[in-house]
């Protein structure tokens, strides 16, 4: 990942995110990221 995008001083890189096979397709990763943004806002 860091070879493709080295980031910047204010970048926050997070991942990979692992979601159980039975929970995929429900927007869980997006919801997790939204909560994380709320936490840091």
BELGI-V526291 format. One record per residue. N is the residue number from 0. RES is the residue in three letters. NEAR is the number of other C-alpha atoms within 10 Angstrom. Layout:
# BELGI-V526291
N;RES;NEAR  N;RES;NEAR
This chain:
# BELGI-V526291
0;UNK;9  1;UNK;7  2;UNK;6  3;UNK;6  4;UNK;8  5;UNK;10  6;UNK;12  7;UNK;8  8;UNK;6  9;UNK;6  10;UNK;8  11;UNK;7  12;UNK;12  13;UNK;7  14;UNK;6  15;UNK;7  16;UNK;9  17;UNK;9  18;UNK;11  19;UNK;7  20;UNK;7  21;UNK;7  22;UNK;9  23;UNK;11  24;UNK;9  25;UNK;9  26;UNK;9  27;UNK;15  28;UNK;14  29;UNK;10  30;UNK;11  31;UNK;12  32;UNK;13  33;UNK;11  34;UNK;12  35;UNK;11  36;UNK;10  37;UNK;9  38;UNK;8  39;UNK;6  40;UNK;6
